[in-house]
Amino acid sequence: MDVLREELGLEATLIKGASGIFTVAVNGTIVARKAAGSFPDEEEIVRCVARVIGG
């Protein structure tokens, strides 16, 4: 995701999941995931990742 690079200076790797599965993990810890039929938006993902890395 470009937003992670722009906001936090991080490179992200997209790994395709089955059946629309969506999770964001930092060093093996899941910080965001698909919930209640919706995906977290980019801002939510950046907040979740920043919280874990102390940014």
C-alpha positions in Angstrom: 0.0 0.0 0.0 1.4 3.3 -1.0 -0.1 5.1 2.0 2.0 3.0 4.4 5.1 4.0 2.5 4.0 7.7 2.4 2.8 8.0 6.0 5.1 5.6 7.9 8.0 4.9 5.5 7.1 1.2 5.4 6.9 -1.3 2.6 3.9 -3.6 2.6 3.6 -7.0 1.0 0.2 -8.0 -0.3 -0.5 -11.7 0.1 -3.7 -13.0 -1.6 -6.1 -14.8 0.7 -9.0 -17.0 -0.1 -12.7 -15.8 -0.2 -11.9 -12.1 0.2 -10.0 -12.6 3.5 -8.3 -9.3 4.5 -5.8 -9.0 7.4 -3.0 -6.6 8.1 -0.2 -8.0 10.2 3.0 -6.4 11.6 5.7 -8.9 12.5 3.1 -11.7 12.8 0.6 -9.6 14.9 -2.7 -9.0 13.3 -3.5 -5.3 13.6 -6.5 -4.9 11.2 -8.9 -7.3 9.5 -12.1 -7.6 7.5 -15.0 -7.2 9.9 -18.7 -7.3 9.6 -18.6 -7.5 5.8 -16.5 -4.3 5.3 -12.8 -3.6 4.9 -10.9 -1.1 7.0 -10.1 2.0 5.0 -6.5 3.3 4.4 -6.6 5.7 7.3 -7.7 3.0 9.7 -4.9 0.7 8.5 -2.3 3.4 8.9 -3.5 4.1 12.5 -3.4 0.4 13.4 0.0 -0.1 12.0 1.4 3.1 13.6 0.0 2.1 17.0 1.9 -1.2 16.8 5.2 0.2 15.6 5.1 3.2 18.0 4.6 5.8 15.2 
